[in-house]
Amino acid sequence: MDWVPRACTLPTAEKPFRVAEFDELLDGAARHRPQRTRLVLELEPRPEVAARAANLAVRETGCCSFFTFELTATGDGLSLAISVPAAHAEVLDALAAR
């Protein structure tokens, strides 16, 4: 968890649980990296996955306000785009590598 930035205000005891939530969301998701500061996850297009992704995004911006999340649902797809400022690109690198 050395990749978690100092700017994160999530209590230390909760960080492993948040990482596990991201790992669960990332498991099986196709990943595209159109820019160094943007990661797009193609998720399983199911309502419960969309709800889980939205819930995680809202909570994550509460402790790491540098993240921007965009959840997009279409007739046949569900994607979550995660963007960061250039100063936090290494956080996105680590997240993409998980």
C-alpha positions as CSV (number, residue, x, y, z in Angstrom):
1,M,0.0,0.0,0.0
2,D,3.0,2.3,-0.4
3,W,1.3,3.7,-3.5
4,V,-1.5,5.3,-1.6
5,P,-0.7,9.1,-1.6
6,R,-0.2,11.1,1.5
7,A,-3.1,13.3,0.3
8,C,-5.5,10.4,1.2
9,T,-7.4,11.2,4.3
10,L,-8.9,7.7,4.8
11,P,-7.9,6.4,8.2
12,T,-5.0,3.9,8.0
13,A,-7.0,1.0,9.4
14,E,-9.5,1.4,6.6
15,K,-7.1,1.5,3.7
16,P,-6.7,-2.3,3.2
17,F,-10.5,-2.6,3.0
18,R,-10.7,0.1,0.4
19,V,-7.9,-1.5,-1.6
20,A,-9.8,-4.8,-1.5
21,E,-12.9,-3.0,-2.8
22,F,-10.9,-1.7,-5.8
23,D,-9.4,-5.1,-6.4
24,E,-12.9,-6.6,-6.5
25,L,-14.0,-3.9,-9.0
26,L,-10.9,-4.4,-11.1
27,D,-11.1,-8.2,-11.2
28,G,-12.1,-9.2,-14.7
29,A,-12.5,-5.6,-15.9
30,A,-10.9,-4.7,-19.2
31,R,-8.6,-1.7,-18.8
32,H,-7.8,1.0,-21.3
33,R,-5.3,3.8,-20.7
34,P,-6.0,6.5,-23.3
35,Q,-3.8,8.9,-21.3
36,R,-1.4,8.7,-18.5
37,T,-3.8,10.5,-16.3
38,R,-6.9,8.5,-17.3
39,L,-7.9,4.8,-16.8
40,V,-11.1,3.4,-18.2
41,L,-12.5,0.2,-16.8
42,E,-15.0,-1.8,-18.8
43,L,-17.3,-3.4,-16.2
44,E,-19.9,-6.1,-16.4
45,P,-23.1,-4.2,-17.4
46,R,-25.3,-5.1,-14.4
47,P,-27.1,-2.8,-12.1
48,E,-25.4,-4.1,-8.9
49,V,-22.0,-3.6,-10.5
50,A,-23.0,0.0,-11.4
51,A,-24.2,0.6,-7.9
52,R,-21.0,-0.8,-6.4
53,A,-18.8,1.3,-8.7
54,A,-20.8,4.5,-8.0
55,N,-20.7,3.9,-4.2
56,L,-17.0,3.3,-4.3
57,A,-16.4,6.4,-6.4
58,V,-18.3,8.6,-4.1
59,R,-16.5,7.3,-1.0
60,E,-13.1,7.5,-2.7
61,T,-13.5,11.2,-3.6
62,G,-14.3,11.8,0.0
63,C,-10.8,10.9,1.1
64,C,-8.8,11.4,-2.2
65,S,-10.4,14.5,-3.7
66,F,-7.9,14.5,-6.6
67,F,-9.7,11.6,-8.3
68,T,-12.4,12.2,-10.9
69,F,-14.8,9.3,-11.6
70,E,-17.2,9.1,-14.6
71,L,-19.6,6.2,-14.6
72,T,-21.2,5.6,-18.0
73,A,-24.0,3.1,-18.7
74,T,-25.2,2.4,-22.2
75,G,-27.5,-0.2,-23.7
76,D,-24.8,-2.8,-23.8
77,G,-22.0,-1.5,-21.6
78,L,-20.8,-0.1,-18.3
79,S,-17.6,1.8,-17.9
80,L,-15.9,3.7,-15.1
81,A,-13.3,6.3,-16.2
82,I,-10.9,7.4,-13.4
83,S,-8.8,10.5,-13.9
84,V,-6.2,12.2,-11.8
85,P,-4.0,15.4,-12.1
86,A,-0.6,14.7,-13.6
87,A,0.9,15.0,-10.1
88,H,-0.9,11.9,-9.1
89,A,-0.4,9.8,-12.2
90,E,1.7,7.3,-10.2
91,V,-1.4,6.5,-8.1
92,L,-3.3,5.7,-11.3
93,D,-0.3,3.6,-12.5
94,A,-0.5,1.5,-9.3
95,L,-4.2,1.2,-9.6
96,A,-4.0,0.0,-13.2
97,A,-1.4,-2.6,-12.3
98,R,-3.5,-4.2,-9.6
